[in-house]
Amino acid sequence: MSDVTEQGAAEGGGRRARGEGRGAAARRASRTGGGPGPSLPYIQRRIREYEVLDEEGLQLIERNADVVLEEIGIEFRDDAEALDLWKAAGADVRGQRVHFPKGLCRELLKTAPKDFTWHARNPERNAQIGGKATVFAPVYGPPFVRDLDGNRRYATIEDFRNFVKLAYMAPSMHSSGGTVCEPVDIAVNKRHLDMVYSHIRYSDKPFMGSVTAPERAEDTVAMAKILFGDDFVENNAVTLNLINANSPLVFDETMLGAAKVYARHNQACVVSPFILSGAMSPVTVAGTLTQILAEVLAGAAFTQLIRKGAPVLFGTFAASISMQSGAPTFGTPEPSLVSYGAAQLARRLGLPFRTGGSLCGSKVPDAQAAHESANTLNMTLLAGTNFVLHAAGWLEGGLVSSYEKFMIDQDQLGMMQKMAEGVDLSEDAQALDAIREVGPGSHYLGCAHTQANFQSAFYRSPLADNNSFEQWEIEGEKRIEQRANALARSWLEHYEAPYLDPAIDEALKEFIAKRKDSMPDAFT
């Protein structure tokens, strides 16, 4: 989130501001334009990862996770196939609980790729998952939106399309995401068809699939095959798919069913324990890391039982809770320590890592939202996260997708993209000619080096107001939420859909119509 700093103005500066308000506003509007700048490629980090555990600490967590897997076990509920696969692999299956011999899961994960390409329908938008790459995707899952008129209400398919469009237009957003909001105006058993179609039609960035039932995962794969072709889908990852552990220590029938569909078709599963520490894991960082590692080892290894070599990510969503109310809290130190540690464990396993985003518990895009989201997002980048879900738009603990928050967050993502580039040490960046030219006691504003580089030297926010108080006053005393509102409206007004082959579009619509006609509406 951008920190808005009100600059105090000297008397002369104030007079200049009063005289130049309209001109400054016009220049800023010209710079940002009706729409965004060009789309940026996925991040290739040139900064080091921040690590919180030494070798002794990492080995301790790994040993404890092995104890959990062997002695306590993980439940694979209501899925006889999963239990049979584990039994055949050498696990000790007792009822629905699976106990894993030491080293079994790690051995199975040797076939999982360390990195892979997430393909978009526009190859220029392809993204690497793993290694030094970082990919940003929008908020996922909220049933509510906070709209551009200030209303908190249930989300609709129109909201869904709007968020896909904004993600497509956001330069530093590398994916259009998945369930950017839950369109409750469409039947539960049919809305996934409209959601997947929206990602395909209104964006050409890579997208996520439906996981709320195995048949919905099958529909996602079928639509992807219409778009990419059967053989391409079977041999390349074109969707990422969120498979949550039902923490503590459970994988349920729904998640297992979706995981089996996607892994069989060589599509990427993001195996993510959903952790609210103190409720769904121990209150301590070490205890939570132990449980996360055990759950990921079991869930990720399961994908390799389905299909060796299927791409899989080590994921985690970590938050703490208020021990007074039980409500989740965000931007606090303990979940950051969990995510830093989990990232280290993922690298040791050789799996791509997912965590973080722009998380907050605030009800509106205010100062609380800003500092909680900034704390989470900075940690996310420094941890070395490969896939970042909830990178923009998250509000109210994940219950709300906010248009204004999305715009503020995507601005921050641009800053993270710049930060990840690290320090430029090229001859031009060393700037010795500039230092020679200016010498002692002068300034750099007019020197040749500054004139040659000023347009790209610093990140330029389309939302932050760094002008004088008087200029801000003349321009309407607008808060950042108001500027974000105006920018979102402008982007949506200037949106232009990327080209989609009409024959593919017609085939997708025909598939959707047949699938909807094959079943009655269900709203539960």
Secondary structure in CASP SS format (residue, H / E / C, confidence):
PFRMAT SS
TARGET T0000
AUTHOR 0000-0000-0000
METHOD secondary structure of the structure
MODEL  1
M C 1.00
S C 1.00
D C 1.00
V C 1.00
T C 1.00
E C 1.00
Q E 1.00
G C 1.00
A C 1.00
A C 1.00
E H 1.00
G H 1.00
G H 1.00
G H 1.00
R H 1.00
R H 1.00
A H 1.00
R H 1.00
G H 1.00
E H 1.00
G H 1.00
R H 1.00
G H 1.00
A H 1.00
A H 1.00
A H 1.00
R H 1.00
R H 1.00
A H 1.00
S H 1.00
R H 1.00
T H 1.00
G C 1.00
G C 1.00
G C 1.00
P C 1.00
G C 1.00
P C 1.00
S C 1.00
L C 1.00
P C 1.00
Y C 1.00
I E 1.00
Q E 1.00
R C 1.00
R C 1.00
I C 1.00
R C 1.00
E C 1.00
Y C 1.00
E C 1.00
V C 1.00
L C 1.00
D C 1.00
E H 1.00
E H 1.00
G H 1.00
L H 1.00
Q H 1.00
L H 1.00
I H 1.00
E H 1.00
R H 1.00
N H 1.00
A H 1.00
D H 1.00
V H 1.00
V H 1.00
L H 1.00
E H 1.00
E H 1.00
I H 1.00
G C 1.00
I E 1.00
E E 1.00
F E 1.00
R C 1.00
D C 1.00
D C 1.00
A H 1.00
E H 1.00
A H 1.00
L H 1.00
D H 1.00
L H 1.00
W H 1.00
K H 1.00
A H 1.00
A H 1.00
G C 1.00
A C 1.00
D E 1.00
V E 1.00
R E 1.00
G C 1.00
Q C 1.00
R E 1.00
V E 1.00
H E 1.00
F C 1.00
P C 1.00
K C 1.00
G C 1.00
L H 1.00
C H 1.00
R H 1.00
E H 1.00
L H 1.00
L H 1.00
K H 1.00
T H 1.00
A C 1.00
P C 1.00
K C 1.00
D C 1.00
F E 1.00
T E 1.00
W E 1.00
H C 1.00
A C 1.00
R C 1.00
N C 1.00
P H 1.00
E H 1.00
R H 1.00
N C 1.00
A E 1.00
Q E 1.00
I E 1.00
G C 1.00
G C 1.00
K C 1.00
A E 1.00
T E 1.00
V E 1.00
F E 1.00
A C 1.00
P C 1.00
V C 1.00
Y C 1.00
G C 1.00
P C 1.00
P C 1.00
F E 1.00
V E 1.00
R E 1.00
D C 1.00
L C 1.00
D C 1.00
G C 1.00
N C 1.00
R E 1.00
R E 1.00
Y E 1.00
A C 1.00
T C 1.00
I H 1.00
E H 1.00
D H 1.00
F H 1.00
R H 1.00
N H 1.00
F H 1.00
V H 1.00
K H 1.00
L H 1.00
A H 1.00
Y H 1.00
M H 1.00
A C 1.00
P C 1.00
S C 1.00
M C 1.00
H C 1.00
S C 1.00
S C 1.00
G E 1.00
G C 1.00
T C 1.00
V C 1.00
C C 1.00
E C 1.00
P C 1.00
V C 1.00
D C 1.00
I C 1.00
A C 1.00
V C 1.00
N C 1.00
K C 1.00
R H 1.00
H H 1.00
L H 1.00
D H 1.00
M H 1.00
V H 1.00
Y H 1.00
S H 1.00
H H 1.00
I H 1.00
R H 1.00
Y H 1.00
S C 1.00
D C 1.00
K C 1.00
P C 1.00
F E 1.00
M E 1.00
G C 1.00
S C 1.00
V C 1.00
T C 1.00
A C 1.00
P H 1.00
E H 1.00
R H 1.00
A H 1.00
E H 1.00
D H 1.00
T H 1.00
V H 1.00
A H 1.00
M H 1.00
A H 1.00
K H 1.00
I H 1.00
L H 1.00
F H 1.00
G C 1.00
D H 1.00
D H 1.00
F H 1.00
V H 1.00
E H 1.00
N H 1.00
N C 1.00
A E 1.00
V C 1.00
T E 1.00
L E 1.00
N E 1.00
L E 1.00
I E 1.00
N E 1.00
A E 1.00
N C 1.00
S C 1.00
P C 1.00
L C 1.00
V E 1.00
F E 1.00
D C 1.00
E H 1.00
T H 1.00
M H 1.00
L H 1.00
G H 1.00
A H 1.00
A H 1.00
K H 1.00
V H 1.00
Y H 1.00
A H 1.00
R H 1.00
H C 1.00
N C 1.00
Q C 1.00
A E 1.00
C E 1.00
V E 1.00
V E 1.00
S E 1.00
P E 1.00
F E 1.00
I E 1.00
L E 1.00
S E 1.00
G C 1.00
A C 1.00
M C 1.00
S E 1.00
P C 1.00
V C 1.00
T C 1.00
V H 1.00
A H 1.00
G H 1.00
T H 1.00
L H 1.00
T H 1.00
Q H 1.00
I H 1.00
L H 1.00
A H 1.00
E H 1.00
V H 1.00
L H 1.00
A H 1.00
G H 1.00
A H 1.00
A H 1.00
F H 1.00
T H 1.00
Q H 1.00
L H 1.00
I H 1.00
R C 1.00
K C 1.00
G C 1.00
A C 1.00
P C 1.00
V E 1.00
L E 1.00
F E 1.00
G E 1.00
T C 1.00
F E 1.00
A E 1.00
A E 1.00
S E 1.00
I E 1.00
S C 1.00
M C 1.00
Q C 1.00
S C 1.00
G C 1.00
A C 1.00
P E 1.00
T E 1.00
F C 1.00
G C 1.00
T C 1.00
P H 1.00
E H 1.00
P H 1.00
S H 1.00
L H 1.00
V H 1.00
S H 1.00
Y H 1.00
G H 1.00
A H 1.00
A H 1.00
Q H 1.00
L H 1.00
A H 1.00
R H 1.00
R H 1.00
L H 1.00
G C 1.00
L C 1.00
P C 1.00
F E 1.00
R E 1.00
T C 1.00
G C 1.00
G C 1.00
S C 1.00
L C 1.00
C C 1.00
G C 1.00
S C 1.00
K C 1.00
V C 1.00
P C 1.00
D C 1.00
A H 1.00
Q H 1.00
A H 1.00
A H 1.00
H H 1.00
E H 1.00
S H 1.00
A H 1.00
N H 1.00
T H 1.00
L H 1.00
N H 1.00
M H 1.00
T H 1.00
L H 1.00
L H 1.00
A H 1.00
G C 1.00
T C 1.00
N C 1.00
F E 1.00
V E 1.00
L C 1.00
H C 1.00
A C 1.00
A C 1.00
G C 1.00
W E 1.00
L E 1.00
E H 1.00
G H 1.00
G H 1.00
L C 1.00
V E 1.00
S E 1.00
S E 1.00
Y H 1.00
E H 1.00
K H 1.00
F H 1.00
M H 1.00
I H 1.00
D H 1.00
Q H 1.00
D H 1.00
Q H 1.00
L H 1.00
G H 1.00
M H 1.00
M H 1.00
Q H 1.00
K H 1.00
M H 1.00
A H 1.00
E C 1.00
G C 1.00
V C 1.00
D C 1.00
L C 1.00
S C 1.00
E H 1.00
D H 1.00
A H 1.00
Q H 1.00
A C 1.00
L H 1.00
D H 1.00
A H 1.00
I H 1.00
R H 1.00
E H 1.00
V H 1.00
G C 1.00
P C 1.00
G C 1.00
S C 1.00
H C 1.00
Y C 1.00
L C 1.00
G C 1.00
C C 1.00
A H 1.00
H H 1.00
T H 1.00
Q H 1.00
A H 1.00
N H 1.00
F H 1.00
Q H 1.00
S H 1.00
A H 1.00
F C 1.00
Y C 1.00
R C 1.00
S C 1.00
P C 1.00
L C 1.00
A C 1.00
D C 1.00
N C 1.00
N C 1.00
S E 1.00
F H 1.00
E H 1.00
Q H 1.00
W H 1.00
E H 1.00
I H 1.00
E C 1.00
G C 1.00
E C 1.00
K C 1.00
R C 1.00
I H 1.00
E H 1.00
Q H 1.00
R H 1.00
A H 1.00
N H 1.00
A H 1.00
L H 1.00
A H 1.00
R H 1.00
S H 1.00
W H 1.00
L H 1.00
E H 1.00
H H 1.00
Y C 1.00
E C 1.00
A C 1.00
P C 1.00
Y C 1.00
L C 1.00
D C 1.00
P H 1.00
A H 1.00
I H 1.00
D H 1.00
E H 1.00
A H 1.00
L H 1.00
K H 1.00
E H 1.00
F H 1.00
I H 1.00
A H 1.00
K H 1.00
R H 1.00
K H 1.00
D H 1.00
S C 1.00
M C 1.00
P C 1.00
D C 1.00
A C 1.00
F C 1.00
T C 1.00
END
